[in-house]
Structure formats: C-alpha cells, structure tokens
C-alpha cells in the first residue's frame, strides 16, 4: 500500500495556497500564479505542457512521480461559478491532462466519468472525502495517492489525519488574502514534524511527515 501525499504544493510566505477571486482568467486566484515560479522552469513542468528542456529539480520531479491516483477539489477541475466551465468543459488542462491516472474530483454535483487522453479518467465523487480516498487507494494499488488540492481539499484531509507526507514549496511572495492553508490547524497535535527544509532561489522546500 502506498502513501497519501501532498507534493509540490506552493504557498506564499504568509500561508496562502491560492489567491482570491478564482476565475477562468485566474485559475489560481489573483496573484496565485506567482506561487509557482519555482516550478515553471523545471523539466517536470515543461514536460507537463509538452515541451522539452528545463532545469532538473528533485522536488519538482518528486511532485509528479510515483502516483497511481489523484484527488482534486471541485475548483481544481473547473471554475465553480461558471457551471463547470460550460457544457463541454473537461478541465483546465485540455484533452491530455498531466495526471495520467484515475483522478477523483470531490463535488456535490454528480457527473459521469470523463475519459481523457494519456490515461487520465476523471471520476466525480459526491459521497465525501473518505469515499474518494478509498476509491483512490484502490485505484493506486502499491503506488501513492496524491492530494492535489486545492487548499480546502488539503485542509479536509489534514484534519482527519489522512495525509502521510506534505511537501510545501514556500514562495517568497505575500498574497495578503485568499485561501490560507494552515489557519486554525494545529500540525504538531496532528503528529506532523519537519523532516527536511531546503532553501532555494525561488522557494524554500519544506517536507512534513507524521
């Protein structure tokens, strides 16, 4: 049985994992794109968008490798205020999303599964976080399950102690408002401790484990 991990999750210096006012124009919220500047130059990111080259970054590679299933919140699939992005919307990533594995979307709105190119199938789970995790673990087998976000989804799984390891990329920017990842969550009481902290030019990488 694999682990349940959060990996490559970018947060601002003041703890926000997404900016305010998410929309089609601002999928990560206003200012949220700045949190990922560490990731954009890497080989892992460029491969995701079908391009060659890029820098070698072990944290970026680890954020994309070893996963047999993914769990995403509703807004990670489409803008909540826009009727799933319209009747033909199939996610932010186009026809070939970067997941390449079964991907479970937490939602209150039932929808049939969507089979995409490259091995990704979106499954829409209306029974809650425990049901989504059970399905993801079954699909992943011996590989890990990635809790891909957004902030609300990570917080829900943290509160029930379901996450084994968290890799945060803490970017040197302040958002001031948006979705705060750890507000009101006592990580030490949940059993988490810092196992690694690596400062780099565009982010400080912090790994927490139980």
Order of alpha helices (4+ residues) and beta strands (2+ residues): beta-beta-alpha-alpha-alpha-beta-alpha-beta-beta-beta-alpha-beta-alpha-beta-beta-beta-beta
